Amino acid sequence: MTTTLPPATPPATLPDAGGRGDLTIHERVVERTAERIAAETTGWAHRPSGWHRISGTALPHAEATIVGRHVRVAVTVGAGSDRTLPAIAGAVRTAVGIHVNELTGLDVDEVDVRVTRLTGSPPPGTPALPAAAPPAAAGPARRAGVVLALLLIAVGALAVYDMLTGLDAIDGPLPVERALDRIDGLQPQDWMVPVGIIVALAGLWLVLSALRPRPRRALALRAESGAYASRRTIEHIAVDTATQHPGVVDAHARARRRTVTVRIHTDGEAATTGEVRGALIDRLDRLEGAPRIRVSARRAGGRR
């Protein structure tokens, strides 16, 4: 017996992708995703109250702006004090950027992170701020750079003048042409050797000056945050300390990295020098390394 099956019905043809509908990812979805990722990254376990949720101050809190297939996210977080703020912000920025892209398919252009609250105490021995580097003065190469810049400006002005003269825009001699005429056919002269040596030495000095570390003219204070006082400030403090003594008529100071020298004019009391030196030692006690204090006195004839 032969059974005839009805012809198979062809499968329905799916419409084009453009006719199936649009996929819209709401900004709130991105914000919730970013908040969850930030909470997992920072370990923030704070449960916000109803007021915090209403006012928008619950942490973590995210705000997203979607333009086409691109999104920018701003995240406000709280964290523990076991890590530095740059480390916390960097970890949140990286995690939010990667996971929001993976979960939503949007291109994350920017993630701004703000840390507004810390809990706990930092580990013992952790400095509040990294110590500042010692300030350095400008090196000698700066002066040479200024001189070379002025020379280049002069050469440029001369070239502009020569060009305007050659175009008959202004009347006058052609200095560049005259200089080239004098150089053309110039024969070796005895003065060229010493001049060449001087120029070579000047160039070598410029190279060494540029490579040499900049001078450090500030004196360090006893502080964990890296505080420094300029030599001029130390000199003012020394002069102020010395002139506060009733036997000192006038004072001048000069500060160096290891020595502070003070010259005073006194009314002739023998004990004035020692008393001024003791006052300077007490006043400059905050300097790191205890610089040597030198006090020299001259009698001012009782003039004040």
Backbone as JSON, one array per atom type, in Angstrom:
{
  "sequence": "MTTTLPPATPPATLPDAGGRGDLTIHERVVERTAERIAAETTGWAHRPSGWHRISGTALPHAEATIVGRHVRVAVTVGAGSDRTLPAIAGAVRTAVGIHVNELTGLDVDEVDVRVTRLTGSPPPGTPALPAAAPPAAAGPARRAGVVLALLLIAVGALAVYDMLTGLDAIDGPLPVERALDRIDGLQPQDWMVPVGIIVALAGLWLVLSALRPRPRRALALRAESGAYASRRTIEHIAVDTATQHPGVVDAHARARRRTVTVRIHTDGEAATTGEVRGALIDRLDRLEGAPRIRVSARRAGGRR",
  "N": [[0.84, -1.19, 0.0], [0.55, 2.09, -0.86], [1.3, 5.24, 0.42], [0.5, 8.57, 0.01], [2.06, 11.51, 0.79], [1.18, 14.81, 1.81], [2.37, 17.76, 0.14], [5.24, 19.38, 1.47], [5.1, 22.27, 3.53], [6.58, 25.3, 2.72], [9.01, 26.97, 4.76], [8.23, 29.9, 6.63], [9.24, 33.02, 5.42], [11.57, 35.09, 6.96], [11.3, 38.54, 7.83], [13.24, 41.36, 6.66], [16.1, 42.53, 8.5], [15.82, 45.21, 9.1], [13.12, 45.51, 9.28], [12.21, 44.17, 11.5], [12.07, 45.58, 13.9], [13.32, 47.88, 16.39], [16.19, 47.94, 18.54], [16.49, 49.3, 21.58], [18.5, 50.64, 24.01], [18.1, 51.75, 27.13], [19.18, 54.65, 28.92], [19.11, 54.35, 31.67], [19.5, 51.64, 32.03], [22.2, 51.33, 31.4], [23.23, 52.91, 33.45], [22.48, 51.5, 35.78], [23.92, 49.16, 35.34], [26.57, 50.13, 35.38], [26.66, 51.06, 38.04], [26.42, 48.64, 39.49], [28.78, 47.32, 38.69], [30.7, 49.12, 39.62], [30.21, 48.93, 42.37], [30.98, 46.28, 42.86], [33.67, 46.49, 42.23], [34.79, 48.37, 44.01], [34.04, 47.34, 46.44], [32.15, 48.47, 48.04], [29.76, 48.39, 50.47], [27.58, 49.79, 51.34], [24.28, 50.33, 52.3], [21.91, 52.28, 51.01], [19.64, 54.7, 52.39], [16.08, 55.43, 52.12], [15.82, 58.19, 51.66], [18.31, 58.82, 50.58], [18.15, 57.46, 48.15], [16.08, 58.85, 46.93], [17.09, 61.47, 46.77], [19.27, 61.1, 45.19], [21.83, 60.66, 46.18], [22.83, 58.22, 46.83], [25.36, 55.74, 46.95], [27.14, 53.37, 44.99], [26.71, 55.84, 42.36], [25.53, 56.46, 39.15], [25.61, 58.16, 36.01], [24.52, 58.27, 32.71], [25.06, 59.02, 29.28], [23.79, 58.58, 26.19], [24.55, 58.51, 22.81], [23.64, 57.65, 19.79], [25.47, 54.83, 19.03], [27.26, 55.18, 21.01], [28.44, 55.89, 24.31], [28.74, 57.82, 27.26], [29.87, 57.76, 30.55], [29.42, 58.73, 33.91], [30.57, 58.16, 37.08], [29.99, 58.08, 40.52], [31.5, 57.17, 43.45], [32.01, 55.42, 46.57], [34.55, 54.24, 48.79], [36.83, 51.99, 50.47], [39.63, 52.73, 52.65], [41.89, 51.33, 52.04], [43.27, 51.49, 49.73], [44.9, 53.72, 47.42], [43.54, 56.83, 46.2], [43.95, 57.37, 43.36], [44.36, 54.69, 42.51], [41.9, 53.47, 43.12], [40.1, 54.96, 41.5], [41.16, 54.39, 38.95], [40.77, 51.59, 38.77], [37.96, 51.4, 38.86], [37.27, 52.87, 36.58], [38.39, 51.31, 34.51], [37.05, 48.81, 34.84], [34.31, 49.49, 34.55], [34.3, 50.52, 31.92], [35.0, 48.23, 30.39], [33.05, 46.21, 31.04], [30.54, 47.42, 30.63], [30.63, 47.78, 27.88], [30.78, 45.09, 27.06], [28.33, 44.02, 28.01], [26.29, 45.63, 26.97], [26.96, 46.27, 24.38], [27.53, 48.78, 23.52], [29.71, 51.44, 22.54], [32.02, 52.62, 24.74], [32.94, 55.74, 25.31], [33.99, 57.42, 27.28], [34.74, 57.42, 30.75], [34.06, 58.92, 33.65], [35.19, 59.25, 36.93], [34.39, 59.82, 40.27], [35.39, 60.01, 43.56], [33.79, 60.25, 46.5], [33.53, 59.54, 49.13], [35.09, 57.94, 51.86], [35.8, 55.05, 53.8], [36.83, 53.64, 56.93], [40.25, 53.34, 58.07], [43.47, 54.29, 56.85], [46.17, 51.95, 56.19], [48.65, 51.36, 58.78], [51.43, 53.56, 58.81], [51.08, 54.51, 56.24], [51.63, 57.21, 54.14], [49.99, 60.42, 54.12], [50.13, 62.01, 51.83], [52.2, 61.69, 48.95], [55.66, 62.47, 49.24], [56.83, 65.62, 48.22], [58.91, 66.45, 45.44], [62.24, 67.8, 45.62], [62.43, 71.28, 44.99], [63.79, 72.73, 42.03], [66.07, 75.05, 40.66], [66.29, 77.08, 37.67], [68.49, 75.94, 35.14], [71.83, 76.74, 33.85], [71.62, 76.54, 31.11], [69.3, 77.78, 30.35], [69.76, 80.54, 30.13], [71.53, 80.59, 27.97], [69.8, 79.6, 26.06], [67.97, 81.71, 25.86], [69.64, 83.7, 24.79], [70.34, 82.52, 22.31], [67.8, 82.4, 21.18], [67.22, 85.13, 20.87], [69.2, 85.76, 19.0], [68.33, 84.24, 16.81], [65.91, 85.52, 16.31], [66.89, 88.0, 15.49], [68.27, 87.23, 13.16], [66.1, 86.32, 11.64], [64.65, 88.73, 11.36], [66.51, 90.18, 9.88], [66.53, 88.68, 7.53], [63.91, 89.07, 6.61], [64.02, 91.84, 6.14], [65.98, 91.89, 4.11], [64.59, 90.51, 2.11], [62.39, 92.23, 1.58], [63.81, 94.41, 0.67], [64.98, 93.33, -1.64], [62.69, 92.96, -3.18], [62.09, 95.5, -3.85], [60.4, 96.8, -2.16], [61.14, 98.4, -0.09], [63.7, 100.9, 0.28], [67.22, 100.47, 0.38], [70.36, 98.99, 1.49], [71.5, 95.61, 0.67], [72.0, 93.49, 3.06], [72.43, 90.71, 3.4], [73.29, 89.87, 0.91], [75.66, 91.32, 0.69], [77.11, 90.16, 2.78], [77.39, 87.52, 1.86], [78.94, 88.0, -0.41], [81.32, 88.78, 0.78], [82.06, 86.47, 2.09], [82.37, 84.7, 0.01], [85.0, 83.29, -1.68], [86.76, 83.56, 0.42], [89.82, 83.21, 2.06], [91.87, 80.92, 4.06], [92.61, 82.12, 7.3], [94.72, 83.32, 9.97], [93.34, 83.94, 12.33], [91.16, 82.25, 12.33], [91.59, 79.77, 13.52], [91.84, 80.07, 16.47], [89.3, 81.22, 16.86], [87.6, 79.17, 15.96], [88.21, 77.21, 17.89], [87.23, 78.46, 20.19], [84.5, 78.62, 19.58], [83.87, 75.88, 19.42], [84.39, 75.09, 22.07], [82.46, 76.63, 23.36], [80.12, 75.44, 22.35], [80.43, 72.85, 23.45], [80.26, 73.5, 26.15], [77.6, 74.34, 26.27], [76.25, 71.93, 25.73], [77.04, 70.33, 27.93], [75.96, 71.9, 29.98], [73.24, 71.65, 29.46], [72.86, 68.95, 30.02], [73.55, 68.74, 32.67], [72.31, 68.36, 36.0], [69.68, 70.41, 37.28], [70.28, 73.12, 39.54], [69.67, 72.79, 43.04], [68.29, 74.85, 45.22], [66.78, 75.14, 47.46], [65.98, 74.62, 50.93], [65.35, 71.78, 52.85], [62.54, 71.08, 54.96], [61.58, 69.65, 58.12], [59.34, 67.52, 57.49], [56.8, 65.2, 56.55], [55.48, 65.45, 54.19], [57.14, 66.63, 52.36], [58.18, 69.43, 52.43], [59.63, 72.58, 51.61], [61.88, 75.34, 51.95], [62.83, 78.37, 50.49], [66.1, 79.78, 49.86], [66.12, 82.53, 50.09], [63.94, 82.95, 51.75], [64.85, 81.74, 54.12], [66.96, 83.47, 54.67], [65.57, 85.87, 55.19], [64.2, 85.09, 57.5], [66.35, 84.65, 59.23], [67.49, 87.25, 59.41], [65.32, 88.62, 60.55], [65.16, 87.29, 63.02], [67.64, 87.93, 64.16], [67.56, 90.77, 64.34], [65.62, 91.12, 66.22], [66.85, 90.99, 68.64], [67.77, 93.07, 71.34], [70.33, 94.2, 71.34], [71.24, 94.36, 68.76], [71.94, 96.24, 65.96], [71.84, 96.19, 63.15], [71.51, 93.72, 60.56], [72.62, 91.15, 58.33], [72.12, 88.38, 56.18], [73.09, 85.23, 54.78], [72.24, 82.39, 53.11], [73.05, 79.0, 52.61], [73.13, 75.59, 51.4], [74.18, 74.03, 53.47], [75.01, 75.81, 55.37], [74.3, 78.72, 57.27], [74.98, 81.98, 57.3], [75.33, 84.83, 59.28], [75.7, 88.25, 59.59], [76.14, 90.73, 61.91], [75.59, 94.0, 63.29], [76.4, 95.4, 66.3], [75.79, 96.89, 69.56], [78.0, 96.68, 71.05], [77.96, 94.9, 73.21], [79.33, 92.0, 74.63], [78.05, 89.54, 74.91], [76.12, 89.44, 72.99], [76.53, 88.2, 70.49], [76.58, 85.39, 71.02], [74.02, 85.06, 72.09], [72.39, 85.77, 69.95], [73.11, 83.77, 68.15], [72.15, 81.49, 69.5], [69.39, 82.05, 69.43], [68.97, 81.91, 66.67], [69.5, 79.21, 66.19], [67.37, 77.99, 67.54], [65.23, 79.06, 66.09], [65.63, 78.12, 63.48], [65.34, 75.45, 63.74], [63.57, 73.73, 62.49], [64.6, 73.09, 60.06], [65.8, 70.56, 57.9], [68.53, 68.48, 58.64], [70.0, 70.25, 60.18], [71.61, 72.87, 59.66], [74.83, 74.52, 59.75], [75.3, 77.29, 61.87], [76.59, 80.42, 61.56], [77.78, 83.28, 63.06], [78.85, 86.5, 62.82], [80.12, 89.45, 64.3], [80.14, 93.02, 64.43], [81.03, 96.07, 65.92], [78.83, 98.78, 66.12], [79.22, 101.3, 67.08], [77.32, 102.19, 68.89], [75.25, 103.22, 67.44], [71.86, 103.16, 66.41]],
  "CA": [[0.0, 0.0, 0.0], [1.36, 3.3, -1.0], [0.67, 6.43, 1.03], [1.01, 9.81, -0.58], [2.1, 12.59, 1.77], [0.96, 16.14, 1.22], [3.64, 18.5, -0.05], [5.7, 20.15, 2.65], [4.88, 23.72, 3.47], [7.89, 25.98, 2.86], [9.1, 27.81, 5.97], [7.94, 31.33, 6.44], [10.42, 33.85, 5.2], [11.71, 36.15, 7.95], [11.49, 39.87, 7.23], [14.57, 41.94, 6.78], [16.43, 42.97, 9.86], [15.32, 46.55, 9.33], [11.68, 45.51, 9.53], [11.87, 43.41, 12.7], [11.96, 46.43, 15.07], [14.54, 48.53, 16.87], [16.67, 47.6, 19.88], [16.82, 50.54, 22.28], [19.05, 50.45, 25.35], [17.83, 52.97, 27.87], [20.32, 55.13, 29.71], [19.03, 53.83, 33.03], [20.1, 50.3, 32.03], [23.65, 51.53, 31.48], [23.55, 53.43, 34.78], [22.4, 50.39, 36.74], [25.06, 48.27, 35.08], [27.78, 50.79, 35.88], [26.62, 51.07, 39.5], [26.73, 47.31, 40.0], [30.19, 47.03, 38.45], [31.47, 49.95, 40.54], [30.08, 48.37, 43.72], [31.81, 45.08, 42.94], [35.09, 46.86, 42.14], [35.22, 49.08, 45.21], [33.68, 46.64, 47.66], [31.3, 49.35, 48.85], [28.61, 47.61, 50.92], [26.64, 50.71, 51.99], [22.88, 50.23, 51.88], [21.38, 53.64, 51.14], [18.29, 54.87, 52.91], [15.13, 55.92, 51.12], [16.13, 59.57, 51.31], [19.47, 58.82, 49.68], [17.71, 57.06, 46.81], [15.27, 59.91, 46.34], [17.93, 62.64, 46.5], [20.33, 60.77, 44.24], [23.14, 60.64, 46.83], [23.24, 56.86, 47.14], [26.61, 55.36, 46.31], [27.6, 54.12, 43.81], [25.69, 56.52, 41.57], [26.03, 56.61, 37.79], [24.83, 58.9, 35.03], [24.96, 57.87, 31.38], [24.57, 59.78, 28.13], [23.91, 57.73, 24.99], [24.39, 59.17, 21.52], [23.83, 56.6, 18.81], [26.05, 53.62, 19.59], [28.32, 55.62, 21.91], [27.95, 56.25, 25.63], [29.65, 58.41, 28.24], [29.39, 57.39, 31.88], [30.02, 59.4, 35.07], [30.3, 57.31, 38.24], [30.38, 58.58, 41.83], [31.64, 55.98, 44.28], [32.67, 55.45, 47.86], [35.48, 53.11, 48.86], [37.62, 51.88, 51.68], [40.9, 53.47, 52.67], [43.02, 50.43, 51.9], [43.96, 51.79, 48.48], [45.0, 55.15, 47.13], [42.46, 57.33, 45.35], [44.18, 57.07, 41.93], [44.17, 53.26, 42.25], [40.46, 53.2, 43.14], [39.49, 55.54, 40.31], [41.61, 53.65, 37.78], [40.12, 50.27, 38.72], [36.55, 51.59, 38.5], [37.2, 53.31, 35.18], [38.67, 50.17, 33.62], [36.0, 47.79, 34.96], [33.06, 49.99, 33.96], [34.45, 50.59, 30.47], [35.02, 46.89, 29.77], [31.83, 45.44, 31.25], [29.41, 48.08, 29.96], [30.75, 47.45, 26.46], [30.45, 43.68, 26.85], [26.94, 43.72, 28.34], [25.33, 46.4, 26.19], [27.4, 46.44, 23.0], [27.78, 50.19, 23.22], [31.1, 51.9, 22.62], [32.2, 53.52, 25.88], [33.91, 56.76, 24.94], [34.62, 58.07, 28.43], [34.23, 57.08, 32.08], [34.52, 59.84, 34.68], [35.04, 58.65, 38.25], [34.56, 60.7, 41.41], [35.35, 59.34, 44.86], [33.28, 61.27, 47.42], [33.45, 59.09, 50.51], [36.01, 56.87, 52.24], [35.51, 54.44, 55.08], [37.96, 52.97, 57.55], [41.5, 54.07, 58.25], [44.54, 53.76, 56.02], [47.1, 51.08, 56.91], [49.68, 52.11, 59.53], [52.62, 53.94, 58.06], [50.78, 55.03, 54.91], [51.67, 58.68, 54.16], [48.8, 61.09, 53.62], [50.45, 62.43, 50.47], [53.59, 61.41, 48.62], [56.55, 63.6, 49.48], [57.12, 66.42, 47.03], [60.31, 66.45, 45.01], [62.91, 69.07, 45.93], [62.35, 72.24, 43.88], [65.06, 72.98, 41.35], [66.15, 76.31, 39.94], [66.6, 76.97, 36.25], [69.9, 75.7, 34.87], [72.51, 77.76, 33.02], [71.24, 76.43, 29.71], [68.19, 78.68, 30.06], [70.29, 81.82, 29.65], [72.02, 80.38, 26.61], [68.63, 79.47, 25.19], [67.43, 83.06, 25.61], [70.56, 84.39, 23.86], [70.18, 81.93, 20.98], [66.49, 82.81, 20.66], [67.35, 86.51, 20.4], [69.99, 85.75, 17.77], [67.47, 83.74, 15.73], [64.97, 86.59, 15.97], [67.63, 89.0, 14.72], [68.51, 86.68, 11.82], [64.83, 86.35, 10.92], [64.34, 90.12, 10.98], [67.42, 90.55, 8.79], [66.09, 88.01, 6.31], [62.71, 89.77, 6.13], [64.47, 93.12, 5.58], [66.64, 91.63, 2.84], [63.57, 90.14, 1.13], [61.65, 93.43, 1.2], [64.71, 95.23, -0.14], [65.11, 92.7, -2.95], [61.43, 93.15, -3.92], [61.94, 96.94, -4.04], [59.34, 97.34, -1.3], [61.8, 99.48, 0.64], [65.02, 101.24, -0.25], [68.29, 100.22, 1.32], [71.35, 97.99, 1.05], [71.2, 94.19, 0.84], [73.04, 93.01, 3.97], [72.74, 89.3, 3.19], [74.1, 89.77, -0.31], [77.0, 91.8, 1.0], [77.8, 89.17, 3.61], [77.75, 86.38, 1.01], [80.05, 88.42, -1.27], [82.56, 88.79, 1.56], [82.43, 85.09, 2.41], [82.78, 84.03, -1.22], [86.42, 83.43, -1.98], [87.53, 83.83, 1.63], [90.96, 82.32, 2.23], [92.17, 80.63, 5.47], [93.26, 83.19, 8.04], [95.26, 82.87, 11.25], [92.38, 84.11, 13.4], [90.09, 81.25, 12.26], [91.86, 78.64, 14.44], [91.36, 80.34, 17.82], [87.84, 81.42, 16.86], [86.98, 77.85, 15.89], [88.35, 76.55, 19.19], [86.3, 79.11, 21.13], [83.13, 78.21, 19.24], [83.72, 74.48, 19.81], [84.29, 75.03, 23.53], [81.15, 77.16, 23.74], [79.13, 74.4, 22.08], [80.59, 71.79, 24.44], [79.72, 74.0, 27.42], [76.14, 74.33, 26.19], [75.79, 70.55, 25.85], [77.21, 69.92, 29.32], [75.01, 72.65, 30.81], [71.91, 71.09, 29.27], [72.81, 67.63, 30.65], [73.79, 68.82, 34.1], [71.07, 68.54, 36.77], [69.41, 71.78, 37.71], [70.69, 73.34, 40.93], [68.61, 72.77, 44.06], [68.64, 75.94, 46.12], [65.85, 75.2, 48.59], [66.36, 73.84, 52.1], [64.25, 70.92, 53.25], [62.01, 71.17, 56.31], [61.24, 68.37, 58.73], [57.93, 67.25, 57.22], [56.63, 63.99, 55.75], [54.89, 65.79, 52.9], [58.13, 67.2, 51.46], [58.1, 70.9, 52.41], [60.93, 73.21, 51.4], [61.95, 76.79, 52.09], [63.87, 78.93, 49.63], [67.2, 80.42, 50.57], [65.74, 83.9, 50.41], [63.08, 82.89, 52.93], [65.7, 81.49, 55.28], [67.7, 84.71, 54.96], [64.65, 86.81, 55.84], [63.95, 84.61, 58.87], [67.56, 84.89, 60.02], [67.6, 88.68, 59.68], [64.26, 88.97, 61.49], [65.53, 86.77, 64.33], [68.77, 88.68, 64.7], [67.19, 92.15, 64.67], [64.76, 91.15, 67.41], [67.69, 91.14, 69.84], [67.9, 94.51, 71.63], [71.68, 94.68, 71.13], [71.6, 94.3, 67.33], [71.55, 97.44, 65.22], [71.56, 95.83, 61.77], [71.89, 92.33, 60.29], [72.58, 90.63, 56.97], [72.22, 86.91, 56.21], [73.33, 84.51, 53.53], [71.92, 80.98, 53.35], [73.48, 77.97, 51.69], [72.5, 74.32, 51.73], [74.7, 73.49, 54.72], [75.47, 76.87, 56.27], [73.59, 79.99, 57.31], [75.91, 82.98, 57.82], [74.66, 86.07, 59.65], [76.6, 89.33, 60.02], [75.35, 91.68, 62.69], [76.2, 95.19, 63.89], [75.9, 95.44, 67.67], [76.14, 98.06, 70.36], [79.24, 96.41, 71.76], [77.84, 93.89, 74.26], [80.06, 90.78, 74.25], [77.16, 88.37, 74.92], [75.11, 89.54, 71.94], [76.78, 87.21, 69.43], [76.13, 84.07, 71.46], [72.56, 85.05, 72.24], [71.8, 85.75, 68.6], [73.34, 82.43, 67.59], [71.2, 80.58, 70.13], [68.05, 82.32, 68.9], [68.91, 81.38, 65.31], [69.43, 77.74, 66.25], [65.99, 77.64, 67.9], [64.29, 79.46, 65.03], [65.86, 77.3, 62.3], [65.37, 74.04, 64.13], [62.72, 72.94, 61.6], [65.32, 72.72, 58.85], [66.35, 69.21, 57.89], [69.97, 68.39, 58.58], [70.62, 71.19, 61.13], [72.74, 73.58, 59.04], [75.71, 75.26, 60.65], [74.95, 78.7, 62.04], [77.77, 81.24, 61.78], [77.42, 84.66, 63.38], [80.0, 87.41, 62.97], [79.62, 90.73, 64.83], [80.97, 94.23, 64.4], [80.45, 97.13, 66.73], [78.3, 99.88, 65.32], [79.45, 102.56, 67.77], [76.14, 102.6, 69.62], [74.19, 103.74, 66.58], [70.75, 102.25, 66.23]],
  "C": [[0.87, 1.23, 0.0], [0.59, 4.49, -0.45], [1.32, 7.67, 0.45], [0.92, 10.93, 0.45], [1.83, 13.92, 1.1], [2.28, 16.88, 1.08], [3.96, 19.34, 1.19], [5.5, 21.64, 2.42], [6.21, 24.44, 3.64], [7.88, 26.87, 4.1], [8.83, 29.27, 5.64], [9.24, 32.12, 6.32], [10.45, 34.99, 6.21], [11.88, 37.49, 7.27], [12.92, 40.34, 7.4], [14.81, 42.46, 8.18], [15.87, 44.36, 10.13], [13.84, 46.59, 9.63], [11.28, 44.75, 10.76], [11.64, 44.29, 13.92], [13.33, 46.97, 15.46], [14.87, 48.04, 18.26], [17.16, 48.9, 20.52], [17.3, 50.2, 23.68], [18.9, 51.77, 26.09], [19.04, 53.36, 28.71], [20.3, 54.58, 31.13], [19.61, 52.42, 33.12], [21.62, 50.41, 32.14], [24.04, 52.02, 32.87], [23.5, 52.34, 35.84], [23.57, 49.43, 36.58], [26.35, 48.86, 35.63], [27.8, 50.82, 37.4], [26.95, 49.71, 40.09], [28.2, 46.96, 39.83], [31.05, 47.85, 39.4], [31.39, 49.42, 41.95], [30.94, 47.13, 43.88], [33.29, 45.43, 42.95], [35.59, 47.49, 43.43], [34.95, 48.33, 46.49], [32.81, 47.48, 48.59], [30.0, 48.61, 49.18], [27.56, 48.48, 51.59], [25.24, 50.51, 51.42], [22.22, 51.6, 52.07], [19.96, 53.64, 51.68], [17.38, 55.37, 51.8], [15.4, 57.34, 50.69], [17.3, 59.66, 50.36], [19.07, 58.41, 48.27], [16.92, 58.17, 46.13], [16.13, 61.09, 45.92], [19.05, 62.36, 45.52], [21.71, 60.74, 44.84], [23.57, 59.24, 47.24], [24.5, 56.51, 46.34], [26.66, 53.85, 46.14], [26.41, 54.74, 43.05], [26.29, 56.81, 40.19], [25.06, 57.43, 36.95], [25.41, 58.6, 33.65], [24.31, 58.77, 30.33], [24.85, 58.97, 26.88], [23.62, 58.58, 23.76], [24.69, 58.13, 20.45], [24.31, 55.32, 19.46], [27.18, 53.95, 20.56], [27.71, 56.08, 23.23], [29.08, 56.84, 26.44], [29.04, 58.22, 29.61], [30.15, 58.2, 32.92], [29.6, 58.62, 36.3], [30.83, 58.0, 39.48], [30.37, 57.41, 42.79], [32.16, 56.35, 45.66], [33.53, 54.21, 47.96], [36.15, 53.1, 50.21], [38.94, 52.6, 51.53], [42.11, 52.57, 52.51], [43.79, 50.65, 50.61], [43.99, 53.3, 48.28], [43.86, 55.56, 46.2], [42.72, 57.12, 43.86], [43.98, 55.6, 41.6], [42.69, 52.91, 42.2], [39.8, 53.71, 41.86], [39.9, 54.78, 39.05], [40.94, 52.3, 37.64], [38.67, 50.4, 38.31], [36.42, 51.98, 37.04], [37.41, 52.13, 34.22], [37.54, 49.16, 33.65], [34.7, 48.26, 34.31], [33.18, 50.05, 32.44], [34.37, 49.24, 29.8], [33.66, 46.23, 29.86], [30.61, 46.11, 30.62], [29.45, 47.78, 28.47], [30.36, 46.01, 26.19], [28.97, 43.39, 27.04], [25.94, 44.45, 27.45], [25.7, 46.51, 24.72], [27.65, 47.86, 22.59], [29.27, 50.5, 23.32], [31.22, 52.94, 23.73], [33.31, 54.5, 25.54], [34.65, 57.31, 26.15], [33.93, 57.61, 29.71], [34.86, 58.03, 33.08], [34.21, 59.24, 36.05], [35.3, 59.71, 39.31], [34.41, 59.88, 42.7], [34.98, 60.39, 45.9], [33.24, 60.83, 48.87], [34.41, 57.92, 50.72], [35.6, 56.34, 53.6], [36.77, 53.77, 55.61], [39.16, 53.88, 57.64], [42.56, 53.47, 57.35], [45.46, 52.86, 56.82], [48.15, 51.89, 57.64], [50.91, 52.36, 58.67], [52.37, 54.47, 56.68], [50.8, 56.55, 54.93], [50.4, 59.27, 53.58], [48.97, 61.52, 52.16], [51.88, 62.03, 50.17], [54.44, 62.66, 48.77], [56.85, 64.31, 48.16], [58.61, 66.36, 46.71], [60.95, 67.79, 45.35], [62.81, 70.03, 44.75], [63.73, 72.54, 43.32], [64.98, 74.31, 40.62], [66.47, 76.06, 38.46], [68.11, 76.82, 36.05], [70.51, 76.78, 34.01], [72.13, 77.69, 31.55], [70.09, 77.35, 29.35], [68.69, 80.01, 29.52], [70.83, 81.69, 28.23], [70.87, 80.24, 25.63], [68.01, 80.82, 24.86], [68.31, 83.8, 24.61], [70.4, 83.83, 22.45], [68.84, 82.32, 20.36], [66.54, 84.24, 20.13], [68.15, 86.59, 19.11], [69.15, 85.26, 16.59], [66.45, 84.79, 15.32], [65.66, 87.66, 15.13], [67.9, 88.5, 13.3], [67.24, 86.68, 11.0], [64.44, 87.75, 10.48], [65.23, 90.59, 9.84], [67.0, 89.92, 7.48], [64.84, 88.68, 5.74], [63.08, 91.11, 5.49], [65.13, 92.92, 4.22], [65.63, 91.27, 1.76], [62.79, 91.36, 0.66], [62.51, 94.36, 0.35], [64.86, 94.67, -1.55], [63.86, 92.85, -3.81], [61.14, 94.62, -4.18], [60.76, 97.51, -3.25], [59.87, 98.48, -0.45], [63.16, 99.71, 0.02], [66.07, 100.99, 0.82], [69.25, 99.19, 0.79], [70.84, 96.57, 1.29], [72.25, 93.58, 1.76], [73.4, 91.55, 3.74], [73.61, 89.12, 1.96], [75.52, 90.25, -0.06], [77.78, 90.79, 1.83], [78.23, 87.97, 2.78], [78.91, 86.75, 0.08], [81.37, 88.42, -0.52], [83.01, 87.37, 1.89], [82.94, 84.37, 1.16], [84.25, 84.33, -1.52], [87.28, 83.74, -0.77], [88.61, 82.78, 1.8], [91.2, 82.05, 3.72], [92.97, 81.76, 6.1], [93.74, 82.64, 9.39], [94.23, 82.96, 12.38], [91.29, 83.04, 13.43], [90.31, 80.11, 13.25], [91.41, 78.96, 15.86], [89.86, 80.58, 17.89], [87.11, 80.09, 16.79], [87.06, 77.09, 17.2], [87.37, 77.13, 20.2], [84.86, 78.68, 20.86], [82.88, 76.76, 19.64], [83.59, 74.33, 21.32], [82.95, 75.57, 24.02], [80.04, 76.13, 23.48], [79.2, 73.26, 23.07], [80.04, 72.23, 25.8], [78.2, 74.0, 27.41], [75.59, 72.91, 26.34], [75.9, 70.06, 27.29], [76.24, 70.64, 30.25], [73.6, 72.08, 30.68], [71.77, 69.73, 29.96], [72.98, 67.68, 32.15], [72.49, 69.02, 34.85], [70.92, 69.99, 37.21], [69.77, 71.96, 39.18], [69.48, 73.38, 41.86], [69.01, 73.76, 45.16], [67.68, 76.08, 47.29], [66.35, 74.29, 49.7], [65.14, 73.06, 52.58], [63.85, 71.17, 54.7], [61.69, 69.78, 56.82], [59.74, 68.15, 58.58], [57.84, 66.03, 56.32], [56.11, 64.3, 54.36], [55.88, 66.44, 51.94], [58.0, 68.7, 51.33], [59.5, 71.48, 52.33], [60.79, 74.71, 51.56], [63.08, 77.29, 51.21], [64.95, 79.59, 50.47], [66.85, 81.85, 50.96], [64.84, 83.93, 51.64], [63.89, 82.66, 54.2], [66.49, 82.73, 55.66], [66.82, 85.74, 55.64], [64.37, 86.39, 57.28], [65.15, 84.89, 59.76], [67.72, 86.37, 60.37], [66.54, 89.12, 60.69], [64.6, 88.49, 62.9], [66.64, 87.59, 64.96], [68.37, 90.09, 65.13], [66.22, 92.24, 65.83], [65.56, 91.28, 68.7], [67.9, 92.64, 70.11], [69.29, 95.05, 71.38], [72.12, 94.71, 69.7], [71.05, 95.54, 66.65], [71.12, 97.07, 63.8], [72.05, 94.4, 61.56], [71.75, 92.03, 58.81], [72.81, 89.13, 57.03], [72.44, 86.38, 54.81], [73.17, 83.03, 53.82], [72.46, 80.12, 52.22], [72.88, 76.64, 52.15], [72.94, 73.8, 53.08], [75.04, 74.56, 55.75], [74.57, 78.08, 56.13], [74.52, 80.98, 58.02], [75.18, 84.29, 58.07], [75.72, 87.05, 60.14], [75.76, 90.4, 60.69], [76.22, 92.86, 63.12], [75.56, 95.37, 65.26], [76.31, 96.74, 68.35], [77.36, 97.82, 71.23], [79.15, 95.4, 72.88], [78.47, 92.58, 73.78], [79.13, 89.57, 74.13], [76.17, 88.37, 73.77], [75.29, 88.46, 70.87], [76.27, 85.83, 69.82], [74.62, 83.99, 71.59], [71.86, 85.02, 70.89], [71.97, 84.37, 67.97], [72.37, 81.42, 68.2], [69.78, 80.78, 69.62], [67.91, 81.79, 67.47], [68.8, 79.87, 65.29], [68.0, 77.31, 66.59], [65.02, 77.94, 66.77], [64.41, 78.57, 63.8], [65.91, 75.82, 62.61], [64.54, 73.16, 63.21], [63.41, 72.56, 60.3], [65.91, 71.33, 58.97], [67.86, 69.26, 57.81], [70.71, 69.37, 59.46], [71.82, 71.89, 60.51], [73.57, 74.32, 60.08], [75.32, 76.73, 60.67], [76.23, 79.46, 62.38], [77.32, 82.69, 61.96], [78.7, 85.45, 63.58], [79.44, 88.79, 63.34], [80.65, 91.83, 64.68], [80.24, 95.3, 65.22], [80.03, 98.3, 65.85], [78.46, 101.22, 66.01], [78.25, 103.08, 68.51], [75.06, 103.17, 68.78], [73.09, 102.71, 66.39], [69.92, 102.7, 65.02]]
}
